[in-house]
Structures are given as structure tokens and as C-alpha cells.
Amino acid sequence: MLKIDTVYKKGVLFIRLYGVINKVTKLELNQVLESAIDKVGIKYLLINFDNIYYISTDISKILDNWSKRINEKNGKFFICGYEKINNRQLVNINDSICEMNDEFSVFNVVNI
């Protein structure tokens, strides 16, 4: 089961995840990201993994895809809570994904 909370604050969409990301729940996460990025036009997005207990192996593909779409819109894609993920290799941190220590750190990077 995955619970997704979204909060829009000062130009940044915060997505807070609770539970597990598996084959079923990753589709739900993908739909939320699609709505936010493609339909609404969000440019600055932070996904918080602090309360995730399990992540399936293909989450990295989803994050790479959406970080590229955000970057195409001249936005930024952020994650936090990455250090709490047991299998960190499942989430590929690259140049298009910025890792933050916490949610508040994003406001030091984004000037809106």
C-alpha cells in the first residue's frame, strides 16, 4: 500500500510517500507525476522518500523519465530521504535529480 500526499508551496510541488512502492503502487505514483508535470505544468518537484519501507527495482526508470521531463521544462527534480532507502542502488541519482537533505533545503536552490 502506498499513500501519496501532495502539497504545493512557494512554486514547489512536494510529494510525500508513505508505505511501499511495488509493481502496483508505482503505477499510482506514475499517474500522480503525469498529472503534475504534463497536465498541470509543475516545474519544481520534490519527492520525499522518508517514510518508504520498500521500493521495487524499476523505480529508477520512473524517476529518470520524470526528471528528464521536468528538465525539459527548465525545472528541477529533487528527492529527499534517499539515505533512508535500504537498497539505494534502486534509485539512480544522476545529474538530472538533485538530492536534498530535507524538504526545506529545496528553497535554498529554487528562487521563485
N, CA, C and O atoms as CSV, one atom per row, in Angstrom:
chain,resi,resn,atom,element,x,y,z
A,1,MET,N,N,0.839,-1.180,0.000
A,1,MET,CA,C,0.000,0.000,0.000
A,1,MET,C,C,0.885,1.244,0.000
A,1,MET,O,O,1.909,1.296,0.682
A,2,LEU,N,N,0.477,2.230,-0.766
A,2,LEU,CA,C,1.204,3.480,-0.871
A,2,LEU,C,C,0.240,4.632,-0.634
A,2,LEU,O,O,-0.825,4.712,-1.247
A,3,LYS,N,N,0.634,5.514,0.259
A,3,LYS,CA,C,-0.123,6.736,0.489
A,3,LYS,C,C,0.703,7.873,-0.106
A,3,LYS,O,O,1.908,7.972,0.125
A,4,ILE,N,N,0.035,8.724,-0.871
A,4,ILE,CA,C,0.703,9.845,-1.521
A,4,ILE,C,C,0.044,11.134,-1.054
A,4,ILE,O,O,-1.146,11.354,-1.280
A,5,ASP,N,N,0.830,11.984,-0.401
A,5,ASP,CA,C,0.367,13.313,-0.012
A,5,ASP,C,C,1.058,14.326,-0.904
A,5,ASP,O,O,2.265,14.236,-1.132
A,6,THR,N,N,0.307,15.286,-1.406
A,6,THR,CA,C,0.899,16.333,-2.225
A,6,THR,C,C,0.594,17.688,-1.598
A,6,THR,O,O,-0.509,17.941,-1.113
A,7,VAL,N,N,1.602,18.545,-1.625
A,7,VAL,CA,C,1.470,19.908,-1.120
A,7,VAL,C,C,2.194,20.826,-2.094
A,7,VAL,O,O,3.334,20.563,-2.479
A,8,TYR,N,N,1.535,21.891,-2.484
A,8,TYR,CA,C,2.155,22.881,-3.367
A,8,TYR,C,C,2.455,24.113,-2.532
A,8,TYR,O,O,1.553,24.726,-1.962
A,9,LYS,N,N,3.746,24.472,-2.463
A,9,LYS,CA,C,4.141,25.593,-1.615
A,9,LYS,C,C,5.266,26.369,-2.284
A,9,LYS,O,O,6.293,25.798,-2.650
A,10,LYS,N,N,5.071,27.657,-2.439
A,10,LYS,CA,C,6.079,28.564,-2.986
A,10,LYS,C,C,6.652,28.076,-4.315
A,10,LYS,O,O,7.857,28.173,-4.546
A,11,GLY,N,N,5.797,27.557,-5.181
A,11,GLY,CA,C,6.227,27.145,-6.507
A,11,GLY,C,C,6.787,25.740,-6.613
A,11,GLY,O,O,7.204,25.321,-7.693
A,12,VAL,N,N,6.804,25.000,-5.502
A,12,VAL,CA,C,7.354,23.636,-5.496
A,12,VAL,C,C,6.247,22.666,-5.108
A,12,VAL,O,O,5.525,22.888,-4.135
A,13,LEU,N,N,6.120,21.583,-5.883
A,13,LEU,CA,C,5.193,20.521,-5.515
A,13,LEU,C,C,5.955,19.488,-4.702
A,13,LEU,O,O,6.939,18.914,-5.169
A,14,PHE,N,N,5.493,19.261,-3.487
A,14,PHE,CA,C,6.075,18.256,-2.602
A,14,PHE,C,C,5.208,17.013,-2.671
A,14,PHE,O,O,3.996,17.075,-2.465
A,15,ILE,N,N,5.837,15.882,-2.961
A,15,ILE,CA,C,5.144,14.601,-2.951
A,15,ILE,C,C,5.747,13.779,-1.830
A,15,ILE,O,O,6.914,13.392,-1.883
A,16,ARG,N,N,4.937,13.516,-0.816
A,16,ARG,CA,C,5.386,12.727,0.335
A,16,ARG,C,C,4.790,11.334,0.214
A,16,ARG,O,O,3.576,11.162,0.104
A,17,LEU,N,N,5.676,10.348,0.238
A,17,LEU,CA,C,5.272,8.959,0.051
A,17,LEU,C,C,5.337,8.207,1.371
A,17,LEU,O,O,6.260,8.397,2.163
A,18,TYR,N,N,4.341,7.347,1.597
A,18,TYR,CA,C,4.269,6.533,2.808
A,18,TYR,C,C,3.932,5.103,2.413
A,18,TYR,O,O,2.946,4.869,1.714
A,19,GLY,N,N,4.738,4.148,2.853
A,19,GLY,CA,C,4.436,2.741,2.591
A,19,GLY,C,C,5.443,2.074,1.693
A,19,GLY,O,O,6.650,2.145,1.922
A,20,VAL,N,N,4.927,1.414,0.651
A,20,VAL,CA,C,5.789,0.650,-0.255
A,20,VAL,C,C,5.542,1.069,-1.693
A,20,VAL,O,O,4.438,1.461,-2.071
A,21,ILE,N,N,6.603,0.977,-2.481
A,21,ILE,CA,C,6.487,1.189,-3.928
A,21,ILE,C,C,6.786,-0.146,-4.579
A,21,ILE,O,O,7.924,-0.614,-4.588
A,22,ASN,N,N,5.727,-0.756,-5.131
A,22,ASN,CA,C,5.878,-2.042,-5.804
A,22,ASN,C,C,5.262,-1.938,-7.196
A,22,ASN,O,O,4.978,-0.835,-7.663
A,23,LYS,N,N,5.056,-3.056,-7.853
A,23,LYS,CA,C,4.548,-3.042,-9.226
A,23,LYS,C,C,3.189,-2.355,-9.340
A,23,LYS,O,O,2.910,-1.689,-10.337
A,24,VAL,N,N,2.354,-2.514,-8.332
A,24,VAL,CA,C,1.018,-1.925,-8.370
A,24,VAL,C,C,1.063,-0.447,-8.004
A,24,VAL,O,O,0.501,0.385,-8.717
A,25,THR,N,N,1.719,-0.117,-6.913
A,25,THR,CA,C,1.707,1.259,-6.425
A,25,THR,C,C,2.569,2.199,-7.264
A,25,THR,O,O,2.353,3.411,-7.244
A,26,LYS,N,N,3.536,1.664,-7.996
A,26,LYS,CA,C,4.355,2.541,-8.855
A,26,LYS,C,C,3.498,3.132,-9.968
A,26,LYS,O,O,3.782,4.230,-10.447
A,27,LEU,N,N,2.453,2.419,-10.387
A,27,LEU,CA,C,1.549,2.949,-11.407
A,27,LEU,C,C,0.779,4.151,-10.868
A,27,LEU,O,O,0.549,5.129,-11.580
A,28,GLU,N,N,0.386,4.061,-9.599
A,28,GLU,CA,C,-0.305,5.175,-8.945
A,28,GLU,C,C,0.622,6.392,-8.856
A,28,GLU,O,O,0.208,7.516,-9.139
A,29,LEU,N,N,1.868,6.161,-8.465
A,29,LEU,CA,C,2.852,7.236,-8.396
A,29,LEU,C,C,3.079,7.834,-9.785
A,29,LEU,O,O,3.172,9.053,-9.930
A,30,ASN,N,N,3.166,6.997,-10.782
A,30,ASN,CA,C,3.363,7.456,-12.155
A,30,ASN,C,C,2.205,8.348,-12.602
A,30,ASN,O,O,2.433,9.345,-13.287
A,31,GLN,N,N,0.983,8.013,-12.234
A,31,GLN,CA,C,-0.177,8.823,-12.592
A,31,GLN,C,C,-0.139,10.187,-11.912
A,31,GLN,O,O,-0.476,11.201,-12.524
A,32,VAL,N,N,0.270,10.210,-10.649
A,32,VAL,CA,C,0.385,11.480,-9.928
A,32,VAL,C,C,1.426,12.369,-10.605
A,32,VAL,O,O,1.201,13.563,-10.804
A,33,LEU,N,N,2.570,11.774,-10.959
A,33,LEU,CA,C,3.627,12.539,-11.622
A,33,LEU,C,C,3.174,13.038,-12.992
A,33,LEU,O,O,3.466,14.173,-13.369
A,34,GLU,N,N,2.466,12.197,-13.732
A,34,GLU,CA,C,1.963,12.598,-15.044
A,34,GLU,C,C,1.016,13.785,-14.918
A,34,GLU,O,O,1.121,14.750,-15.675
A,35,SER,N,N,0.098,13.714,-13.967
A,35,SER,CA,C,-0.841,14.820,-13.768
A,35,SER,C,C,-0.117,16.104,-13.395
A,35,SER,O,O,-0.420,17.175,-13.922
A,36,ALA,N,N,0.835,15.989,-12.489
A,36,ALA,CA,C,1.534,17.175,-12.003
A,36,ALA,C,C,2.412,17.806,-13.069
A,36,ALA,O,O,2.411,19.026,-13.233
A,37,ILE,N,N,3.151,16.998,-13.782
A,37,ILE,CA,C,4.154,17.526,-14.711
A,37,ILE,C,C,3.554,17.827,-16.077
A,37,ILE,O,O,3.714,18.934,-16.591
A,38,ASP,N,N,2.875,16.871,-16.660
A,38,ASP,CA,C,2.385,17.056,-18.026
A,38,ASP,C,C,1.084,17.850,-18.093
A,38,ASP,O,O,0.926,18.695,-18.974
A,39,LYS,N,N,0.168,17.599,-17.195
A,39,LYS,CA,C,-1.138,18.247,-17.280
A,39,LYS,C,C,-1.164,19.605,-16.598
A,39,LYS,O,O,-1.717,20.561,-17.141
A,40,VAL,N,N,-0.564,19.700,-15.401
A,40,VAL,CA,C,-0.585,20.953,-14.649
A,40,VAL,C,C,0.598,21.847,-15.003
A,40,VAL,O,O,0.488,23.072,-14.957
A,41,GLY,N,N,1.720,21.243,-15.352
A,41,GLY,CA,C,2.888,22.012,-15.747
A,41,GLY,C,C,3.834,22.362,-14.609
A,41,GLY,O,O,4.515,23.386,-14.664
A,42,ILE,N,N,3.883,21.537,-13.596
A,42,ILE,CA,C,4.795,21.753,-12.471
A,42,ILE,C,C,6.236,21.754,-12.980
A,42,ILE,O,O,6.627,20.890,-13.765
A,43,LYS,N,N,7.017,22.729,-12.528
A,43,LYS,CA,C,8.429,22.810,-12.926
A,43,LYS,C,C,9.376,22.378,-11.807
A,43,LYS,O,O,10.490,21.924,-12.070
A,44,TYR,N,N,8.936,22.519,-10.575
A,44,TYR,CA,C,9.791,22.180,-9.436
A,44,TYR,C,C,9.076,21.134,-8.589
A,44,TYR,O,O,7.980,21.365,-8.080
A,45,LEU,N,N,9.718,19.984,-8.451
A,45,LEU,CA,C,9.095,18.842,-7.795
A,45,LEU,C,C,10.075,18.197,-6.830
A,45,LEU,O,O,11.234,17.960,-7.172
A,46,LEU,N,N,9.605,17.915,-5.627
A,46,LEU,CA,C,10.412,17.189,-4.649
A,46,LEU,C,C,9.640,15.956,-4.207
A,46,LEU,O,O,8.487,16.054,-3.785
A,47,ILE,N,N,10.279,14.792,-4.303
A,47,ILE,CA,C,9.694,13.543,-3.805
A,47,ILE,C,C,10.419,13.176,-2.521
A,47,ILE,O,O,11.646,13.080,-2.485
A,48,ASN,N,N,9.636,12.973,-1.467
A,48,ASN,CA,C,10.177,12.651,-0.152
A,48,ASN,C,C,9.998,11.146,0.102
A,48,ASN,O,O,8.877,10.642,0.163
A,49,PHE,N,N,11.134,10.440,0.248
A,49,PHE,CA,C,11.142,9.002,0.487
A,49,PHE,C,C,11.289,8.642,1.970
A,49,PHE,O,O,11.484,7.472,2.298
A,50,ASP,N,N,11.200,9.620,2.860
A,50,ASP,CA,C,11.451,9.381,4.286
A,50,ASP,C,C,10.641,8.219,4.870
A,50,ASP,O,O,11.138,7.491,5.730
A,51,ASN,N,N,9.423,8.045,4.419
A,51,ASN,CA,C,8.540,7.033,5.016
A,51,ASN,C,C,8.237,5.868,4.085
A,51,ASN,O,O,7.161,5.273,4.143
A,52,ILE,N,N,9.200,5.552,3.226
A,52,ILE,CA,C,9.066,4.394,2.331
A,52,ILE,C,C,9.785,3.206,2.963
A,52,ILE,O,O,10.926,3.322,3.411
A,53,TYR,N,N,9.107,2.072,2.991
A,53,TYR,CA,C,9.670,0.875,3.620
A,53,TYR,C,C,10.210,-0.131,2.612
A,53,TYR,O,O,11.036,-0.978,2.952
A,54,TYR,N,N,9.743,-0.034,1.376
A,54,TYR,CA,C,10.174,-0.963,0.335
A,54,TYR,C,C,10.047,-0.256,-1.010
A,54,TYR,O,O,9.084,0.470,-1.253
A,55,ILE,N,N,11.028,-0.477,-1.879
A,55,ILE,CA,C,10.991,0.062,-3.234
A,55,ILE,C,C,11.318,-1.049,-4.216
A,55,ILE,O,O,12.298,-1.774,-4.042
A,56,SER,N,N,10.487,-1.179,-5.256
A,56,SER,CA,C,10.756,-2.177,-6.291
A,56,SER,C,C,11.921,-1.724,-7.161
A,56,SER,O,O,12.287,-0.549,-7.174
A,57,THR,N,N,12.485,-2.660,-7.874
A,57,THR,CA,C,13.720,-2.411,-8.614
A,57,THR,C,C,13.569,-1.446,-9.782
A,57,THR,O,O,14.559,-0.837,-10.187
A,58,ASP,N,N,12.396,-1.283,-10.328
A,58,ASP,CA,C,12.253,-0.450,-11.520
A,58,ASP,C,C,11.830,0.990,-11.231
A,58,ASP,O,O,11.469,1.710,-12.161
A,59,ILE,N,N,11.863,1.427,-9.984
A,59,ILE,CA,C,11.503,2.806,-9.649
A,59,ILE,C,C,12.455,3.795,-10.313
A,59,ILE,O,O,12.061,4.908,-10.663
A,60,SER,N,N,13.687,3.389,-10.480
A,60,SER,CA,C,14.694,4.255,-11.086
A,60,SER,C,C,14.286,4.698,-12.491
A,60,SER,O,O,14.539,5.840,-12.874
A,61,LYS,N,N,13.661,3.812,-13.258
A,61,LYS,CA,C,13.206,4.151,-14.609
A,61,LYS,C,C,12.152,5.260,-14.574
A,61,LYS,O,O,12.171,6.179,-15.393
A,62,ILE,N,N,11.244,5.156,-13.622
A,62,ILE,CA,C,10.188,6.163,-13.491
A,62,ILE,C,C,10.797,7.512,-13.125
A,62,ILE,O,O,10.459,8.532,-13.725
A,63,LEU,N,N,11.689,7.517,-12.146
A,63,LEU,CA,C,12.300,8.770,-11.708
A,63,LEU,C,C,13.134,9.398,-12.819
A,63,LEU,O,O,13.094,10.614,-13.010
A,64,ASP,N,N,13.885,8.587,-13.549
A,64,ASP,CA,C,14.676,9.110,-14.672
A,64,ASP,C,C,13.779,9.750,-15.723
A,64,ASP,O,O,14.073,10.836,-16.223
A,65,ASN,N,N,12.697,9.079,-16.051
A,65,ASN,CA,C,11.756,9.578,-17.049
A,65,ASN,C,C,11.187,10.934,-16.638
A,65,ASN,O,O,11.182,11.872,-17.435
A,66,TRP,N,N,10.710,11.040,-15.406
A,66,TRP,CA,C,10.079,12.281,-14.968
A,66,TRP,C,C,11.090,13.385,-14.721
A,66,TRP,O,O,10.780,14.557,-14.932
A,67,SER,N,N,12.287,13.041,-14.280
A,67,SER,CA,C,13.307,14.087,-14.101
A,67,SER,C,C,13.689,14.684,-15.453
A,67,SER,O,O,13.940,15.886,-15.545
A,68,LYS,N,N,13.736,13.871,-16.490
A,68,LYS,CA,C,14.026,14.385,-17.830
A,68,LYS,C,C,12.921,15.315,-18.316
A,68,LYS,O,O,13.196,16.348,-18.925
A,69,ARG,N,N,11.670,14.946,-18.046
A,69,ARG,CA,C,10.546,15.795,-18.464
A,69,ARG,C,C,10.565,17.134,-17.729
A,69,ARG,O,O,10.288,18.177,-18.321
A,70,ILE,N,N,10.891,17.100,-16.448
A,70,ILE,CA,C,10.985,18.345,-15.664
A,70,ILE,C,C,12.116,19.211,-16.212
A,70,ILE,O,O,11.950,20.420,-16.375
A,71,ASN,N,N,13.254,18.605,-16.494
A,71,ASN,CA,C,14.400,19.355,-17.008
A,71,ASN,C,C,14.104,19.963,-18.374
A,71,ASN,O,O,14.600,21.046,-18.687
A,72,GLU,N,N,13.303,19.283,-19.189
A,72,GLU,CA,C,12.911,19.823,-20.491
A,72,GLU,C,C,12.094,21.107,-20.333
A,72,GLU,O,O,12.083,21.950,-21.230
A,73,LYS,N,N,11.414,21.255,-19.199
A,73,LYS,CA,C,10.610,22.442,-18.921
A,73,LYS,C,C,11.423,23.491,-18.155
A,73,LYS,O,O,10.871,24.446,-17.608
A,74,ASN,N,N,12.762,23.290,-18.129
A,74,ASN,CA,C,13.666,24.171,-17.388
A,74,ASN,C,C,13.357,24.207,-15.897
A,74,ASN,O,O,13.531,25.231,-15.236
A,75,GLY,N,N,12.900,23.077,-15.380
A,75,GLY,CA,C,12.614,22.953,-13.960
A,75,GLY,C,C,13.681,22.124,-13.262
A,75,GLY,O,O,14.738,21.838,-13.824
A,76,LYS,N,N,13.386,21.752,-12.045
A,76,LYS,CA,C,14.310,20.931,-11.260
A,76,LYS,C,C,13.524,19.830,-10.550
A,76,LYS,O,O,12.404,20.034,-10.082
A,77,PHE,N,N,14.154,18.660,-10.489
A,77,PHE,CA,C,13.576,17.468,-9.847
A,77,PHE,C,C,14.426,17.153,-8.624
A,77,PHE,O,O,15.633,16.940,-8.742
A,78,PHE,N,N,13.807,17.123,-7.462
A,78,PHE,CA,C,14.517,16.898,-6.205
A,78,PHE,C,C,13.986,15.652,-5.506
A,78,PHE,O,O,12.822,15.283,-5.665
A,79,ILE,N,N,14.854,15.013,-4.734
A,79,ILE,CA,C,14.407,13.949,-3.841
A,79,ILE,C,C,15.050,14.181,-2.474
A,79,ILE,O,O,16.124,14.774,-2.368
A,80,CYS,N,N,14.376,13.703,-1.438
A,80,CYS,CA,C,14.982,13.671,-0.111
A,80,CYS,C,C,14.557,12.367,0.561
A,80,CYS,O,O,13.615,11.704,0.125
A,81,GLY,N,N,15.259,12.020,1.613
A,81,GLY,CA,C,15.007,10.752,2.280
A,81,GLY,C,C,15.695,9.587,1.616
A,81,GLY,O,O,15.496,8.436,2.005
A,82,TYR,N,N,16.502,9.879,0.617
A,82,TYR,CA,C,17.203,8.839,-0.145
A,82,TYR,C,C,18.117,8.012,0.753
A,82,TYR,O,O,18.253,6.805,0.553
A,83,GLU,N,N,18.742,8.649,1.738
A,83,GLU,CA,C,19.683,7.938,2.605
A,83,GLU,C,C,18.988,6.887,3.473
A,83,GLU,O,O,19.651,6.004,4.017
A,84,LYS,N,N,17.671,6.972,3.607
A,84,LYS,CA,C,16.938,6.005,4.423
A,84,LYS,C,C,16.498,4.777,3.642
A,84,LYS,O,O,15.989,3.817,4.220
A,85,ILE,N,N,16.693,4.808,2.333
A,85,ILE,CA,C,16.304,3.669,1.497
A,85,ILE,C,C,17.351,2.574,1.666
A,85,ILE,O,O,18.545,2.812,1.485
A,86,ASN,N,N,16.897,1.382,2.011
A,86,ASN,CA,C,17.820,0.272,2.243
A,86,ASN,C,C,18.613,-0.101,1.003
A,86,ASN,O,O,19.826,-0.296,1.083
A,87,ASN,N,N,17.963,-0.200,-0.120
A,87,ASN,CA,C,18.635,-0.568,-1.373
A,87,ASN,C,C,18.821,0.673,-2.223
A,87,ASN,O,O,18.080,0.883,-3.183
A,88,ARG,N,N,19.790,1.491,-1.887
A,88,ARG,CA,C,19.984,2.767,-2.572
A,88,ARG,C,C,20.277,2.606,-4.055
A,88,ARG,O,O,19.987,3.509,-4.839
A,89,GLN,N,N,20.837,1.495,-4.447
A,89,GLN,CA,C,21.152,1.308,-5.859
A,89,GLN,C,C,19.896,1.253,-6.715
A,89,GLN,O,O,19.985,1.366,-7.938
A,90,LEU,N,N,18.723,1.083,-6.103
A,90,LEU,CA,C,17.476,1.040,-6.860
A,90,LEU,C,C,17.090,2.410,-7.399
A,90,LEU,O,O,16.371,2.509,-8.393
A,91,VAL,N,N,17.566,3.468,-6.745
A,91,VAL,CA,C,17.282,4.819,-7.191
A,91,VAL,C,C,18.572,5.406,-7.733
A,91,VAL,O,O,19.509,5.677,-6.982
A,92,ASN,N,N,18.612,5.596,-9.026
A,92,ASN,CA,C,19.813,6.089,-9.695
A,92,ASN,C,C,19.857,7.611,-9.595
A,92,ASN,O,O,19.090,8.306,-10.262
A,93,ILE,N,N,20.751,8.119,-8.766
A,93,ILE,CA,C,20.925,9.564,-8.660
A,93,ILE,C,C,21.858,9.996,-9.779
A,93,ILE,O,O,22.987,9.516,-9.881
A,94,ASN,N,N,21.378,10.902,-10.615
A,94,ASN,CA,C,22.197,11.380,-11.720
A,94,ASN,C,C,22.148,12.904,-11.758
A,94,ASN,O,O,21.622,13.537,-10.842
A,95,ASP,N,N,22.689,13.482,-12.804
A,95,ASP,CA,C,22.749,14.935,-12.905
A,95,ASP,C,C,21.382,15.599,-12.975
A,95,ASP,O,O,21.255,16.777,-12.643
A,96,SER,N,N,20.366,14.871,-13.397
A,96,SER,CA,C,19.045,15.482,-13.528
A,96,SER,C,C,18.198,15.359,-12.262
A,96,SER,O,O,17.095,15.902,-12.205
A,97,ILE,N,N,18.696,14.655,-11.253
A,97,ILE,CA,C,17.992,14.524,-9.978
A,97,ILE,C,C,18.870,15.115,-8.888
A,97,ILE,O,O,20.014,14.697,-8.710
A,98,CYS,N,N,18.338,16.086,-8.162
A,98,CYS,CA,C,19.090,16.736,-7.086
A,98,CYS,C,C,18.677,16.130,-5.743
A,98,CYS,O,O,17.492,16.088,-5.411
A,99,GLU,N,N,19.650,15.671,-4.988
A,99,GLU,CA,C,19.365,15.102,-3.674
A,99,GLU,C,C,19.447,16.192,-2.613
A,99,GLU,O,O,20.439,16.917,-2.535
A,100,MET,N,N,18.402,16.306,-1.799
A,100,MET,CA,C,18.321,17.301,-0.733
A,100,MET,C,C,18.381,16.595,0.627
A,100,MET,O,O,17.986,15.435,0.747
A,101,ASN,N,N,18.869,17.289,1.632
A,101,ASN,CA,C,18.897,16.730,2.986
A,101,ASN,C,C,17.503,16.640,3.585
A,101,ASN,O,O,17.196,15.707,4.326
A,102,ASP,N,N,16.660,17.614,3.261
A,102,ASP,CA,C,15.285,17.648,3.752
A,102,ASP,C,C,14.458,18.510,2.802
A,102,ASP,O,O,14.988,19.078,1.847
A,103,GLU,N,N,13.178,18.602,3.068
A,103,GLU,CA,C,12.292,19.358,2.189
A,103,GLU,C,C,12.613,20.846,2.176
A,103,GLU,O,O,12.522,21.493,1.132
A,104,PHE,N,N,12.985,21.389,3.321
A,104,PHE,CA,C,13.223,22.829,3.412
A,104,PHE,C,C,14.435,23.274,2.603
A,104,PHE,O,O,14.513,24.433,2.194
A,105,SER,N,N,15.377,22.369,2.370
A,105,SER,CA,C,16.590,22.705,1.609
A,105,SER,C,C,16.283,23.106,0.174
A,105,SER,O,O,17.074,23.808,-0.455
A,106,VAL,N,N,15.151,22.672,-0.345
A,106,VAL,CA,C,14.803,22.977,-1.727
A,106,VAL,C,C,14.663,24.481,-1.940
A,106,VAL,O,O,14.927,24.977,-3.035
A,107,PHE,N,N,14.255,25.203,-0.917
A,107,PHE,CA,C,14.064,26.648,-1.055
A,107,PHE,C,C,15.382,27.406,-1.132
A,107,PHE,O,O,15.396,28.580,-1.502
A,108,ASN,N,N,16.488,26.755,-0.789
A,108,ASN,CA,C,17.799,27.357,-0.969
A,108,ASN,C,C,18.264,27.262,-2.423
A,108,ASN,O,O,19.163,27.989,-2.845
A,109,VAL,N,N,17.643,26.360,-3.180
A,109,VAL,CA,C,18.031,26.122,-4.572
A,109,VAL,C,C,17.073,26.816,-5.538
A,109,VAL,O,O,17.497,27.351,-6.562
A,110,VAL,N,N,15.787,26.807,-5.211
A,110,VAL,CA,C,14.760,27.352,-6.093
A,110,VAL,C,C,14.445,28.782,-5.663
A,110,VAL,O,O,14.074,29.028,-4.515
A,111,ASN,N,N,14.594,29.700,-6.575
A,111,ASN,CA,C,14.242,31.102,-6.320
A,111,ASN,C,C,13.048,31.476,-7.160
A,111,ASN,O,O,13.166,31.708,-8.363
A,112,ILE,N,N,11.909,31.533,-6.528
A,112,ILE,CA,C,10.671,31.875,-7.252
A,112,ILE,C,C,10.125,33.161,-6.685
A,112,ILE,O,O,9.087,33.644,-7.139
